[in-house]
Amino acid sequence: MKKLIYFLLSFLPWFLSGILFSSNFDFYDKIHLPFFALPKNFFFPVWTLLYFLIAISITILLSKNFILYEKEYKKALFYNYLFNQLFLFFFFTLESIFFGFVDTVLIFITTLFLYYETKELNQKASYFLIPYVFFSLYASLLTLTIYFMNL
């Protein structure tokens, strides 16, 4: 039961930006997209899966009390979470491809730090972040390409 509570407390906050910020998907339909862009209806399931994996990683660390005093891990998680939450605001609410790109780069960088800090605490927990690392890189390349295609 304790692990389920840890999981839910780690999983649900990732959806906050979807609740707080309006997502104008008409904007996504109007911009020029590269051939490697996922269809818009893929993003929610992909991010839900990634948030699920992140929550598993956090739950592993919480259940072993690894993160109670780990300052660097908590900083990496906080900044990664913050930049992740801001993406919908920058890209879809403000309709700023540039700020969306800058934010995805910050997400990717903080994801690398989060992966590193997690690996230092628990190898198994870090495995759950590997898809997030790769998808963050993909998102950065995608938004960079979208930015240049829509100048």
Secondary structure by P-SEA (a helix, b strand, c coil): caaaaaaaaacccccccccccccccccccccccccccccccaaaaaaaaaaaaaaaaaaaaaaaccccccaaaaaaaaaaaaaaaaccccccccccaaaaaaaaaaaaaaaaaaaaaaaaccaaaaaaaaaaaaaaaaaaaaaaaaaaacc
